[in-house]
C-alpha cells in the first residue's frame, strides 16, 4: 500500500526492538514530522565504530515534506544523531530550554550551530504545520524538561509519550501533568505510542527523592574523599549530590567532559544551584583536607576512557583514590555493561576504597527514570487509545507492554508490535500494517561525518580475527615478467620466524601465479594471487586471513 493523501502513517526508523537511536515519523498528506533523532554506542563487535544512528534514506527521499524535528528530551539516545541528520537535512528543531542547551553543545562541536534553526518550546506550546497540529504535556523522567507530544490530525489524535514515569514527589518540582493527560484521553486518542523500557518490572517506579536521603547518609559516614559517579544528564541527582556536599561541608570537583558540559548548561539555564565557592579545580584537590572533598565524575557504565575508569586504574594525574576513600556508583549498569563495571569495582577495591555499588534496591543510590508496569498501565488508562504501539524496548518488553495494554482494555487486535521500518497506515480511523520503508543502522566512525560501510566492518573483523598477509613483488612494466622474488609479510596471522616454510610456499605460489600472465596486468595478477594463495592457506590452516598483494611495475 502506498501513502495516499488522506492516509495517516506512523513508523520508526529507530527505537523499536531496541533501546537506543530513537527516531519516529508521523506522516499525513505531504507533511512529515520527526520525533527524536538519537544515537547509541557500538558494542565490541563493531570495530572502530563510535556511534550508531538511524538510516536516514527515507527522510532524504522525502525531504521536501519534512516540517521539523520535535525532541522529547535531552538523553543521548534521543539527540545523539541530530548533528548527522542536519548534515543531510537542514530542518528546524523544536525542543525545551534545557534540551536545546544540550543540543547546542553538539552543534558547536560539529560547527553547525550558526546555520541551524532552533525553536524553544514548553508544555504549553502549540505548533501548526498545516494538516498536523501539535501540542505537548509535561512528563517526569531522569532529566529536566521532558515532554509528551500530541499530534492532532484529520484522522484523530496520536500521542507519543516520550520517556516517562509518574514521580509524585519530583526533586525539581516538574510534576507529570496528569490532569492534562486525562483531558487528552477524554478528547479521544486514536493511537498511543508509549515507551516499554521497564515493562518487565512490577509495581511503580520509586521517586528520585529516595536517592537523596541515601546519598546524604553515605556522605555523613565517609571518612576521607568521596567519589560519586552518575549520568551527567541526571541533573536532579546532581543537585542532590550538591545538597549533600553542602550539608557535610565539602567542596565539589567535576571530572569528565560531559559532566563539566552538562553542569555548565544546567547552571547557566537555571536547572542547577551550585554556589560559586563550592566548585574547585581538580589540580587543587590535594590542597584540601580529604574529608572536605567530593569528586563528581562520569563513567558509571564502565566506559574505558571515562573519568571513573581512569581513577580506578590510577591514571588520573591530578586525583588518586586512596585507602578509606568512599566511591559510590549512583546508577545501575545498562545491560551489556556489567563486565566493564565489575572490572572497575574490582580495581577500586584493590586500591583499598570503600565501594558502594550493585543493585539499586540494595544500595538505594539509583532509581530508574522509566515507568514500571503500574506507570505504563496508568498512561494507557489516562489516554484510552483505540490503537496502541509499544516502542523503546527489546521484543520481550514490547510483548509484555502489549499484555499490560490488554489488561486495561485495549483489544489485542488493536496493538501493533513493530520492527523498525514497519508502517502503520490509518485510513478512515482504521489501522493496518501491510508495508514497510527502508530502516536500519548507519555506522559513524569518529567525530566526523564519515559513515562506515558494511564491507569496511567485515575487513576490520577479518583483520582482528585472523590477521593479514602482504605479498610484495616487482614486475616488468613491458611484459609482466617477475624482476624480484615475492616477499610475504605476516601481520596478526603467523609469526614469521616460526613459519618460514609456510611463507616460502606462499611466495612460490604467488610467483607461479604471476608467471602465467603474458602481460603486465596488475589488477588481474592481484586477483589471481588472492585466489590461489587464499585457497592454499585455507586448505592448510582452515583460516582466511586478508591477503593484500602489492605489485610494483618497473
FIGU-977596 format. One line per 2 residues: for each residue x, y, z of C-alpha. Coordinates in Angstrom, 2 decimals, padded with zeros to 5 digits. Layout:
X:Y:Z; ... $
END
This chain:
000.00:000.00:000.00; 001.43:003.37:-000.96 $
000.78:006.50:001.05; -002.24:008.43:-000.23 $
-003.20:011.98:000.57; -005.68:011.00:003.28 $
-003.52:008.37:004.99; -002.01:008.83:008.44 $
001.21:006.83:008.68; 003.20:006.02:011.82 $
006.57:004.27:011.84; 010.00:004.19:013.45 $
013.39:004.50:011.77; 014.98:003.54:015.10 $
013.89:002.71:018.65; 011.68:-000.37:018.18 $
013.02:-003.80:019.19; 015.99:-001.96:020.68 $
016.92:000.59:023.33; 018.68:003.44:021.59 $
018.80:005.63:018.45; 015.16:006.64:018.75 $
013.54:008.19:015.68; 009.81:008.17:014.93 $
007.86:009.55:011.98; 004.29:010.85:011.80 $
003.16:011.50:008.21; -000.13:012.84:006.87 $
-000.66:014.00:003.29; 002.52:015.85:002.30 $
003.61:016.58:005.87; 006.23:014.69:007.87 $
007.07:015.42:011.49; 010.01:013.62:013.11 $
010.22:012.78:016.81; 013.76:012.49:018.24 $
016.98:011.57:016.49; 019.14:009.50:018.79 $
022.33:007.54:018.66; 023.60:004.52:020.53 $
027.12:003.36:021.24; 028.51:000.37:019.38 $
029.46:-002.89:021.07; 032.84:-004.57:020.71 $
031.80:-006.41:017.55; 031.67:-003.15:015.56 $
035.36:-002.37:015.47; 036.21:001.33:015.24 $
032.56:002.41:015.20; 031.86:005.20:017.67 $
028.14:005.72:017.16; 025.14:004.06:015.53 $
022.41:006.32:014.14; 019.23:005.56:012.16 $
019.28:005.07:008.41; 018.07:008.41:007.03 $
017.36:007.26:003.46; 013.57:007.61:003.68 $
013.82:011.14:005.05; 016.30:012.16:002.36 $
013.94:010.86:-000.32; 011.04:012.89:001.13 $
012.92:015.89:002.46; 010.54:018.43:000.90 $
007.74:017.09:003.14; 009.57:017.43:006.47 $
008.21:020.17:008.74; 010.64:019.75:011.60 $
012.19:017.62:014.32; 010.49:017.54:017.74 $
012.72:016.42:020.62; 011.10:014.88:023.69 $
014.16:015.25:025.97; 017.94:015.53:026.03 $
019.23:012.00:026.55; 021.86:010.73:024.10 $
019.57:008.06:022.64; 017.19:010.86:021.65 $
019.56:013.64:020.50; 022.85:011.88:019.65 $
022.12:011.60:015.92; 021.00:015.21:015.40 $
024.32:016.57:014.01; 024.42:013.79:011.41 $
020.79:014.41:010.45; 021.47:018.13:009.99 $
024.44:017.43:007.72; 021.97:015.77:005.34 $
018.76:017.73:006.04; 018.71:021.32:007.30 $
015.40:021.27:009.18; 014.13:023.26:012.20 $
014.46:021.68:015.64; 011.88:022.18:018.40 $
012.92:021.40:021.98; 012.65:022.64:025.56 $
015.11:025.10:027.10; 017.39:022.54:028.77 $
017.25:020.11:025.83; 018.23:022.92:023.45 $
021.24:023.65:025.64; 022.48:020.06:025.24 $
021.77:020.10:021.50; 023.71:023.35:021.14 $
026.78:021.70:022.69; 026.67:019.05:019.96 $
026.09:021.54:017.17; 029.02:023.69:018.32 $
031.25:020.63:018.26; 030.16:019.87:014.70 $
030.23:023.55:013.62; 026.51:023.51:012.76 $
025.07:025.91:015.34; 025.03:029.09:013.24 $
023.14:027.52:010.35; 020.56:025.57:012.38 $
017.11:026.90:013.29; 016.41:026.10:016.95 $
012.96:026.87:018.38; 012.30:026.72:022.12 $
009.05:025.09:023.22; 007.40:024.10:026.51 $
004.45:022.09:027.75; 002.05:024.90:026.77 $
003.37:025.38:023.21; 001.21:024.77:020.15 $
002.57:024.26:016.64; 000.66:024.45:013.34 $
002.22:022.54:010.45; -000.90:022.58:008.27 $
-002.83:019.31:008.38; -000.88:018.34:011.52 $
-001.14:020.49:014.64; 000.99:019.69:017.68 $
000.58:020.25:021.42; 002.55:018.96:024.40 $
002.28:017.75:028.00; 004.87:017.59:030.77 $
006.27:014.25:031.94; 008.73:013.16:034.66 $
011.97:011.42:033.75; 015.61:011.40:034.89 $
016.44:014.63:033.08; 014.73:018.05:033.21 $
012.23:019.43:030.72; 010.67:016.26:029.31 $
007.63:016.33:027.04; 004.99:014.05:025.64 $
003.59:015.04:022.26; 000.06:015.12:020.83 $
-000.35:015.15:017.04; -003.77:016.50:016.05 $
-004.54:015.11:012.58; -007.73:014.85:010.49 $
-007.78:011.11:011.28; -007.55:011.69:015.03 $
-005.04:012.38:017.79; -001.77:010.47:018.03 $
000.15:010.63:021.33; 003.87:009.95:021.76 $
004.70:009.66:025.46; 008.47:010.18:025.25 $
010.34:008.56:028.17; 008.39:008.87:031.40 $
007.49:007.72:034.87; 004.98:009.08:037.36 $
007.05:010.68:040.12; 004.63:012.33:042.56 $
007.48:013.98:044.52; 009.99:015.05:041.85 $
013.20:016.70:043.03; 012.90:019.56:040.53 $
009.15:020.13:041.04; 008.49:019.25:037.38 $
005.37:017.19:038.02; 003.79:014.92:035.43 $
000.77:016.78:034.08; -001.73:014.03:034.92 $
-004.79:016.30:034.60; -003.73:017.33:031.09 $
-003.10:013.70:030.13; -006.58:012.76:031.35 $
-008.08:015.63:029.35; -006.24:014.44:026.21 $
-007.70:010.98:026.80; -011.21:012.45:027.21 $
-010.86:014.23:023.84; -010.03:010.89:022.22 $
-006.71:009.25:021.31; -006.61:007.33:018.04 $
-003.13:005.86:018.64; -000.80:005.84:021.65 $
002.95:005.36:021.11; 004.45:004.53:024.50 $
007.89:003.52:025.81; 008.41:-000.03:027.15 $
011.81:000.04:028.89; 010.58:-001.23:032.29 $
007.64:-003.33:031.11; 009.21:-006.32:032.90 $
009.24:-004.66:036.32; 006.12:-004.87:038.51 $
004.87:-002.06:040.68; 005.53:001.68:040.38 $
008.87:003.40:039.86; 010.28:004.86:043.11 $
010.71:008.61:043.42; 014.10:010.23:042.81 $
013.78:011.84:046.25; 014.57:008.46:047.85 $
018.07:008.60:046.39; 018.86:011.92:048.06 $
018.50:010.57:051.61; 020.79:007.59:050.85 $
023.43:009.87:049.31; 023.33:012.17:052.33 $
023.66:009.21:054.71; 026.70:007.88:052.82 $
028.31:011.34:052.85; 027.87:011.60:056.62 $
029.59:008.23:057.14; 032.50:008.86:054.75 $
035.86:009.49:056.45; 038.03:010.64:053.53 $
037.41:011.77:049.93; 034.13:010.85:048.28 $
033.96:009.87:044.61; 030.46:009.56:043.15 $
029.65:008.61:039.57; 026.32:009.06:037.81 $
024.92:010.01:034.43; 025.88:013.59:033.64 $
022.38:014.27:032.30; 020.70:013.29:035.58 $
020.64:016.89:036.77; 018.15:016.09:039.54 $
020.62:013.64:041.09; 023.50:016.06:040.61 $
021.52:018.62:042.62; 021.00:016.09:045.41 $
024.75:015.38:045.42; 025.41:019.12:045.67 $
022.93:019.42:048.54; 024.58:016.52:050.41 $
028.02:018.09:049.89; 026.76:021.39:051.31 $
025.33:019.67:054.38; 028.64:017.88:055.03 $
030.78:020.96:054.32; 032.58:019.52:051.30 $
033.90:021.19:048.13; 032.91:019.79:044.72 $
035.19:018.68:041.85; 033.77:017.85:038.40 $
035.59:015.21:036.35; 034.74:014.20:032.78 $
033.98:016.36:029.77; 030.28:015.50:029.60 $
029.86:016.18:033.32; 031.51:019.59:033.02 $
029.48:020.47:029.90; 026.08:019.37:031.21 $
026.57:021.01:034.61; 027.61:024.25:032.85 $
024.44:024.23:030.74; 022.28:023.38:033.77 $
023.77:026.22:035.87; 023.56:028.72:033.02 $
019.89:027.91:032.32; 018.79:027.74:035.94 $
018.38:024.00:036.43; 021.19:023.60:038.97 $
022.00:025.65:042.03; 025.70:025.37:042.94 $
027.41:028.17:044.94; 030.44:029.56:043.10 $
032.75:028.99:046.07; 031.88:025.30:046.15 $
033.44:024.28:042.83; 037.16:023.55:042.91 $
039.59:022.57:040.15; 040.94:019.00:040.16 $
044.50:020.35:040.34; 043.73:021.98:043.71 $
042.27:018.92:045.44; 045.50:017.99:047.22 $
045.48:021.36:048.99; 042.24:020.46:050.76 $
041.67:018.04:053.63; 040.42:014.70:052.18 $
037.26:014.85:054.29; 036.30:018.15:052.61 $
036.22:016.85:049.02; 033.55:015.31:046.77 $
034.53:014.27:043.24; 031.55:014.00:040.88 $
032.56:012.09:037.76; 031.39:010.28:034.65 $
031.99:006.61:033.90; 029.29:004.79:035.86 $
028.79:002.43:032.89; 032.41:001.26:032.81 $
033.46:003.32:029.78; 037.24:002.74:029.46 $
038.12:006.39:028.72; 035.77:007.95:031.25 $
036.88:009.57:034.50; 035.93:006.72:036.86 $
037.87:004.15:034.83; 040.99:006.33:034.92 $
040.61:006.83:038.67; 040.22:003.08:039.21 $
043.38:002.33:037.23; 045.35:005.16:038.87 $
045.72:007.04:035.60; 044.29:010.40:036.64 $
047.25:012.76:037.01; 045.54:015.14:039.47 $
043.48:012.94:041.78; 044.16:009.50:043.28 $
041.92:007.05:045.09; 043.47:006.11:048.44 $
042.52:003.57:051.13; 039.39:004.56:053.08 $
038.14:006.86:050.30; 034.46:006.22:049.50 $
033.39:005.51:045.91; 029.67:005.49:045.06 $
028.22:004.22:041.78; 024.87:006.05:041.70 $
023.47:004.14:038.73; 022.66:000.65:037.54 $
024.65:-000.95:034.69; 022.88:-000.85:031.35 $
022.52:-004.46:030.04; 025.82:-005.37:028.38 $
027.93:-003.10:030.60; 028.11:-005.44:033.60 $
031.62:-006.73:032.86; 033.41:-003.37:032.48 $
031.60:-002.06:035.58; 032.69:-005.13:037.56 $
036.28:-004.60:036.40; 036.25:-001.03:037.69 $
034.74:-002.10:041.03; 037.48:-004.74:041.41 $
040.18:-002.16:040.72; 038.68:000.23:043.27 $
038.69:-002.49:045.94; 042.35:-003.17:045.11 $
043.05:000.48:045.89; 041.50:-000.01:049.33 $
038.40:002.11:048.69; 035.04:001.64:050.36 $
032.87:000.96:047.29; 029.08:001.33:047.29 $
027.78:-000.44:044.20; 025.31:-003.04:043.00 $
021.54:-003.30:042.81; 019.77:-000.01:043.32 $
017.20:-001.73:045.53; 020.03:-002.65:047.94 $
022.18:000.49:047.88; 019.37:003.00:047.39 $
021.72:005.02:045.18; 019.66:004.83:042.00 $
016.08:004.79:040.80; 015.00:004.40:037.21 $
013.68:007.24:035.11; 011.40:004.85:033.23 $
007.95:003.73:034.34; 007.34:000.29:035.84 $
004.26:-001.73:034.94; 001.82:000.33:037.04 $
003.12:003.57:035.49; 002.69:002.11:032.00 $
-000.86:000.96:032.78; -001.71:004.38:034.21 $
-000.58:006.10:031.00; -002.73:003.80:028.87 $
-005.70:004.25:031.22; -005.40:008.04:031.08 $
-005.12:008.12:027.28; -007.73:005.42:026.48 $
-006.33:004.83:022.96; -008.08:002.98:020.16 $
-004.74:001.65:018.88; -001.56:001.02:020.83 $
002.08:000.89:019.62; 004.70:-000.08:022.22 $
008.19:001.28:021.47; 011.61:001.80:023.09 $
012.37:-001.73:024.22; 013.54:-005.15:023.15 $
010.93:-007.58:021.83; 010.11:-009.18:025.19 $
009.44:-005.71:026.64; 007.13:-004.80:023.76 $
005.30:-008.12:024.21; 004.80:-007.56:027.95 $
003.67:-003.99:027.30; 001.06:-005.37:024.91 $
-000.24:-007.64:027.69; -000.43:-004.64:030.03 $
-002.44:-002.74:027.41; -004.83:-005.67:027.03 $
-005.24:-005.83:030.83; -006.59:-002.25:030.86 $
-008.94:-002.66:027.94; -007.10:-002.31:024.63 $
-008.21:-005.14:022.28; -005.39:-007.48:021.25 $
-006.04:-006.87:017.55; -005.52:-003.12:018.11 $
-001.95:-003.50:019.40; 000.89:-003.33:016.86 $
004.29:-004.78:017.76; 006.53:-003.47:015.00 $
010.08:-003.60:013.69; 011.99:-000.50:012.60 $
010.56:000.44:009.20; 007.15:-001.25:009.67 $
004.41:001.26:008.82; 001.01:001.50:010.48 $
-001.35:003.17:008.00; -004.62:004.63:009.27 $
-007.43:005.45:006.83; -010.94:006.39:008.00 $
-009.78:005.62:011.56; -008.97:002.00:010.61 $
-005.36:000.92:011.13; -003.40:-001.82:009.43 $
000.23:-002.77:008.94; 000.94:-004.04:005.43 $
004.12:-002.29:004.25; 007.48:-001.05:005.36 $
010.08:001.58:004.48; 013.85:001.39:004.49 $
015.25:001.42:008.01; 018.40:000.16:009.65 $
021.69:001.22:011.15; 024.21:003.79:009.96 $
027.67:003.46:011.50; 029.66:006.59:012.32 $
033.44:006.43:012.68; 034.99:009.23:014.71 $
033.67:012.73:015.24; 033.50:013.42:011.50 $
030.71:012.67:009.07; 032.30:009.51:007.75 $
029.87:006.61:007.65; 031.33:003.12:007.86 $
030.19:000.67:005.18; 029.45:-002.97:005.97 $
032.39:-004.11:003.83; 034.78:-002.00:005.93 $
033.45:-003.60:009.12; 033.91:-007.05:007.57 $
037.52:-006.19:006.74; 038.15:-004.93:010.29 $
036.61:-008.09:011.76; 038.71:-010.28:009.47 $
041.89:-008.42:010.41; 041.13:-008.67:014.13 $
040.41:-012.39:013.99; 042.96:-013.86:011.55 $
045.28:-011.02:010.52; 046.71:-010.33:007.08 $
049.39:-011.31:004.58; 051.07:-008.63:002.46 $
052.73:-010.06:-000.66; 055.15:-007.67:-002.37 $
056.75:-008.35:-005.79; 058.22:-006.40:-008.69 $
057.39:-006.99:-012.36; 058.47:-005.61:-015.71 $
056.22:-002.89:-017.00; 056.75:-004.16:-020.55 $
055.95:-007.87:-020.39; 054.89:-008.57:-016.82 $
057.82:-010.83:-016.04; 058.97:-011.11:-012.40 $
062.01:-008.98:-011.64; 062.33:-009.84:-007.94 $
061.14:-012.80:-005.91; 057.95:-012.19:-003.90 $
058.33:-011.25:-000.24; 055.46:-012.06:002.15 $
054.89:-010.14:005.38; 052.57:-011.55:008.07 $
050.71:-009.30:010.50; 048.47:-011.00:013.05 $
048.36:-014.30:011.10; 051.56:-016.25:011.86 $
054.87:-015.35:013.48; 057.33:-015.12:010.57 $
060.36:-016.70:012.33; 058.35:-019.82:013.20 $
056.61:-020.10:009.83; 059.38:-019.66:007.25 $
058.33:-022.77:005.31; 054.71:-021.61:005.05 $
055.71:-018.12:003.88; 058.17:-019.58:001.35 $
055.33:-021.69:-000.07; 053.17:-018.56:-000.30 $
055.99:-016.80:-002.20; 056.28:-019.71:-004.63 $
052.53:-019.80:-005.28; 052.46:-016.04:-005.89 $
055.40:-016.28:-008.29; 053.82:-019.17:-010.20 $
050.52:-017.32:-010.42; 052.15:-014.19:-011.87 $
054.30:-016.15:-014.33; 051.11:-017.43:-016.01 $
050.39:-013.89:-017.26; 051.83:-012.76:-020.61 $
051.41:-009.05:-019.93; 051.66:-006.54:-017.09 $
048.02:-006.86:-015.94; 048.43:-005.67:-012.33 $
044.76:-005.91:-011.29; 044.37:-009.34:-012.84 $
047.55:-010.55:-011.11; 046.35:-009.23:-007.73 $
043.02:-011.03:-008.06; 044.72:-014.25:-009.10 $
047.20:-014.10:-006.19; 044.37:-013.54:-003.70 $
042.53:-016.57:-005.04; 045.45:-019.00:-005.31 $
047.13:-018.04:-002.03; 043.77:-017.88:-000.25 $
042.88:-021.41:-001.34; 046.30:-022.71:-000.24 $
046.13:-021.03:003.18; 042.57:-022.22:003.86 $
043.39:-025.82:002.88; 046.40:-025.80:005.18 $
045.10:-023.83:008.19; 041.28:-023.53:007.79 $
041.73:-019.76:008.17; 041.06:-016.85:005.82 $
043.47:-014.00:006.52; 043.20:-010.82:004.49 $
045.58:-011.10:001.53; 046.98:-007.86:000.15 $
049.17:-008.26:-002.99; 051.34:-005.21:-003.77 $
052.76:-005.30:-007.30; 055.37:-002.73:-008.31 $
055.92:-002.06:-012.02; 059.40:-001.05:-013.26 $
END
